[in-house]
């Protein structure tokens, strides 16, 4: 793959740069080297359990240097979208840390125009699903922070919110608006921020559907890493074909032919 024109890299976070609270071997050094060599970095995440500020603090605590502006999160994209609509009445099924960022919107449990769903962990219940179902049947629109099938934790793969979103769509006969990856608009936010064309930007991810498939639909090249949620059998059965597969993010400097940095 020709990488001579690469001027920026969009990194997924969990599973690519770290797993849980532990950085992947070589990830910190890779990001630092890219910066030294003049390659811009942005960090794209569908994570909806942490606000952007909390996300930055977590990443910094692991040894990465990341400014808040470099983190492009799906909840942040949802916030921008809702603000463009004016003053809609919403219901937010979001983690408490993230929900604070949406506190300025009018809210209701039952008479709503938009329902925004992210990760709420063990809070899911049949009662909540039925309340959302009723709102959708009454005309509310469904916004999903993402539709991931599963995610990587320190204890292994766990079911993500995609199954709940799919079930609500099926039961209500509606279709959710997906805000985060693989939505093309989400990648376009990063491109606009970088002021670069897709041909000059790489996406590095461990999710062949959200990261690689989304990147390719947006005209970007997608490199899949064999860390995080990577599955060889899933790769072989997928209709999505990455532009390249590498063992881990630590292989990126060699791919980009970046000389090691010595202070």
C-alpha positions in Angstrom: 0.0 0.0 0.0 1.4 3.4 -1.0 1.7 5.5 2.1 3.8 8.4 0.7 0.8 10.8 0.7 -0.3 10.1 4.3 -0.5 13.3 6.3 -2.8 12.2 9.1 -4.0 9.2 11.0 -7.3 8.6 12.6 -7.0 6.2 15.5 -9.7 4.2 17.2 -8.9 4.1 20.9 -10.0 1.0 22.8 -8.5 -2.1 21.3 -6.1 -0.1 19.1 -4.1 2.2 21.5 -5.2 0.6 24.8 -7.3 -2.2 26.3 -9.1 -1.2 29.4 -6.6 1.0 31.3 -3.5 -0.5 29.8 -1.7 0.9 26.7 -0.9 -1.6 24.0 2.8 -2.2 23.7 4.4 0.4 21.5 1.2 2.5 21.1 2.5 5.6 23.1 5.8 5.6 21.2 3.9 5.3 17.8 1.7 8.3 18.5 4.6 10.3 19.7 6.7 9.4 16.6 3.9 10.4 14.2 3.7 13.8 15.8 7.4 14.3 15.7 7.4 13.4 12.0 4.7 16.0 11.3 1.8 13.5 10.8 -1.4 14.8 12.4 -3.4 12.5 14.8 -7.1 12.4 15.7 -8.8 9.9 18.0 -12.2 8.7 16.9 -14.3 6.8 19.5 -17.8 5.4 19.7 -17.4 5.2 23.5 -20.4 6.7 25.2 -19.6 6.1 28.8 -17.2 9.0 29.2 -17.5 12.7 28.3 -14.7 14.1 26.1 -13.0 15.6 29.1 -13.1 12.4 31.1 -11.9 10.5 28.0 -8.9 12.8 27.7 -8.0 12.4 31.4 -8.2 8.6 31.0 -5.9 8.6 27.9 -3.5 11.1 29.5 -3.4 8.9 32.6 -2.1 6.0 30.5 0.8 8.1 29.2 -0.5 9.4 25.9 -0.6 13.2 25.2 -3.9 14.0 23.6 -5.7 17.4 23.6 -9.5 17.5 24.0 -9.9 18.9 20.5 -8.1 15.9 19.0 -10.8 13.5 20.4 -13.8 13.1 18.1 -16.4 11.2 20.0 -19.8 10.0 19.0 -21.6 11.7 21.9 -20.0 15.0 20.9 -21.3 14.5 17.3 -24.8 13.7 18.7 -24.6 16.9 20.8 -23.7 19.0 17.7 -26.5 17.4 15.7 -29.2 18.1 18.4 -28.0 21.7 18.9 -28.6 22.3 15.1 -32.2 21.3 15.6 -32.9 24.1 18.0 -34.6 23.1 21.3 -36.0 19.5 20.8 -37.5 17.5 23.7 -35.3 14.5 24.3 -34.8 11.4 26.4 -31.1 10.4 27.0 -30.2 6.9 27.7 -26.6 7.7 28.4 -24.0 7.1 31.2 -24.2 9.8 33.8 -20.8 11.4 33.0 -21.9 11.9 29.3 -25.5 12.9 30.1 -24.2 16.0 31.9 -23.1 17.4 28.5 -26.8 17.2 27.4 -28.3 18.9 30.4 -29.3 22.1 28.6 -31.9 20.3 26.4 -35.5 19.9 27.4 -36.1 16.4 28.6 -39.0 14.0 29.2 -39.4 10.3 29.7 -42.5 9.8 27.6 -43.4 12.9 25.5 -40.2 13.2 23.4 -39.1 14.1 19.9 -35.7 12.4 20.0 -34.4 9.5 22.0 -30.6 9.2 22.2 -29.2 5.9 23.2 -25.6 5.1 24.2 -24.0 2.7 26.7 -26.0 2.4 30.0 -24.5 -0.9 31.1 -26.6 -2.9 33.5 -29.4 -0.3 33.6 -31.1 -1.9 30.6 -34.5 -3.4 31.5 -37.7 -4.6 29.8 -39.4 -1.6 31.3 -37.0 0.8 29.6 -37.2 -1.0 26.3 -41.0 -0.8 26.3 -40.9 2.9 27.2 -38.6 3.6 24.3 -40.7 1.4 22.0 -43.9 3.3 23.0 -42.2 6.7 22.3 -41.0 5.4 18.9 -44.5 4.2 18.0 -45.8 7.7 19.0 -43.4 9.4 16.5 -40.2 10.0 18.4 -37.0 9.6 16.4 -34.2 7.3 17.5 -30.6 8.4 17.6 -28.0 5.7 18.3 -24.5 6.9 19.4 -23.4 3.7 17.6 -24.5 0.3 16.7 -21.6 -1.9 17.7 -22.2 -5.6 18.1 -19.6 -6.1 20.9 -16.7 -4.5 22.5 -13.4 -5.5 24.1 -12.9 -5.4 27.9 -10.3 -6.6 30.2 -12.5 -9.6 30.8 -13.0 -10.4 27.1 -15.7 -9.5 24.6 -19.0 -8.1 25.9 -22.3 -7.5 24.1 -22.6 -3.9 23.0 -25.8 -1.8 22.4 -26.2 -2.8 18.7 -28.5 -5.7 19.7 -30.8 -3.3 21.6 -30.9 -0.8 18.8 -31.7 -3.6 16.3 -34.4 -4.9 18.5 -36.0 -1.5 18.9 -35.9 -0.8 15.2 -37.5 -4.2 14.4 -40.2 -3.9 17.0 -41.2 -0.2 16.2 -40.7 -0.4 12.5 -38.4 2.6 12.6 -34.7 3.1 11.6 -32.2 4.6 14.0 -29.9 7.4 12.9 -26.4 6.2 13.7 -24.2 9.1 14.8 -20.8 7.4 15.4 -18.8 5.0 13.3 -19.5 3.7 10.7 -21.5 6.8 9.7 -19.8 8.7 6.9 -20.7 12.0 8.5 -18.7 11.1 11.6 -15.5 10.6 9.5 -16.2 13.8 7.7 -16.1 15.7 10.9 -12.5 14.5 11.3 -11.6 15.3 7.7 -13.0 18.8 8.1 -11.1 19.3 11.3 -7.8 18.2 9.6 -8.6 20.2 6.4 -7.3 17.2 4.4 -8.7 15.1 1.6 -9.5 11.4 2.3 -6.5 10.3 0.2 -4.1 11.7 2.7 -5.6 10.1 5.8 -5.5 6.6 7.2 -7.8 5.0 9.7 -6.5 2.4 12.2 -9.1 0.2 13.9 -9.8 -3.2 15.4 -13.5 -3.2 14.3 -13.9 -4.3 10.7 -17.5 -3.1 10.5 -17.4 0.3 12.3 -13.7 1.3 11.7 -12.7 -0.2 8.4 -16.1 -0.4 6.6 -17.0 3.1 7.8 -13.6 4.5 6.7 -13.8 2.9 3.2 -17.4 4.2 2.7 -16.0 7.7 3.5 -13.3 7.3 0.9 -10.5 6.6 3.5 -8.1 3.7 3.6 -8.7 1.4 6.6 -6.0 -0.6 8.3 -7.1 -3.4 10.7 -5.0 -4.3 13.7 -4.9 -7.8 15.2 -5.5 -6.5 18.7 -8.7 -5.6 20.7 -11.8 -7.2 19.3 -10.0 -8.6 16.2 -11.1 -12.0 15.1 -9.5 -14.0 12.3 -12.7 -16.0 11.6 -14.8 -12.8 11.5 -12.3 -11.2 9.1 -12.5 -14.2 6.8 -16.3 -14.2 6.8 -16.7 -10.5 6.3 -17.6 -8.8 3.0 -15.4 -5.9 4.1 -11.8 -6.2 3.0 -9.3 -4.0 4.9 -6.7 -2.2 2.8 -4.1 -3.8 5.1 -4.0 -6.0 8.2 -1.1 -5.5 10.7 -0.3 -7.1 14.0 -0.6 -4.0 16.1 -0.4 -0.2 16.0 3.3 -0.5 16.8 3.8 -1.7 13.2 2.6 1.6 11.8 5.9 3.5 11.9 7.6 0.9 9.7 4.7 0.9 7.3 5.0 4.7 7.0 8.8 4.4 6.7 9.3 6.7 9.7 12.8 6.8 11.1 12.9 6.3 14.9 13.2 9.5 16.9 16.2 10.1 19.1 16.3 13.0 21.4 
